[in-house]
Amino acid sequence: MIPIRTYREYGKGLLSLSGIDSFLMVVSEKHLTKRLNKRDGTILAFVYPSADSMPGNVDNDGKEVLGLLFVLKSVCSGNEDEEDEFTTYENLQESLLQVEKQLKEDYTKNNEVMQHLVEDSIHIDPEYKVFGGYNGWSMSFKLNWYGK
C-alpha cells in the first residue's frame, strides 16, 4: 500500500497550483468536517487512501488503492445568489481541473505516486453544503500500487 507520508507530501506539492490556499489530509469525511472548522479560502483535502488486494496469485503484494480528494470553499448560507453560487463552482472547478491535469502530467513523468495512476479511473462529482457548509468538487481515482 502507498506510504501515507509519501501520499501527503504529494498532496502538499499541489499547493503550488493556482487557486489552492491550503491543504489538509484526513482519515474520513467526518474527520474532514472537524478539521475544516470554518477554514477560509480554497482547500485541497486528501482522504487517507484505502486499498484492496490486486487480483491474481496469492504472492502478489500489489494493492488497488482508492484515492479521494476534495476542492472546497466555505459558503455562507443564504448569502449567495444563483450567479454567485455558479461562479464559486466555476472557480473551484478550474482549480480541480488543474489538480487533475497535474495528476495526469505526473503519471506521464513517472512521478513516485502518480506513475501508478489508472488513468481512466478518475471520477469527479460536485459537492453541495458538505462538511458543515462547504461547496466544491470531489475527485476519486485508482492507483495500482506494487511493492512496499
Secondary structure, DSSP 8 states (H G I E B T S, - for coil): ---HHHHHHHHHHGGGSTT--EEEEESSHHHHHHHHTT--SEEEEEEEEEEEE-SS-TT---EEEEEEEEEEEE--TTT--HHHHHHHHHHHHHHHHHHHHHHHHHHHTT-TTGGGEEEEEEEEEEEEEETTTEEEEEEEEEEEE---
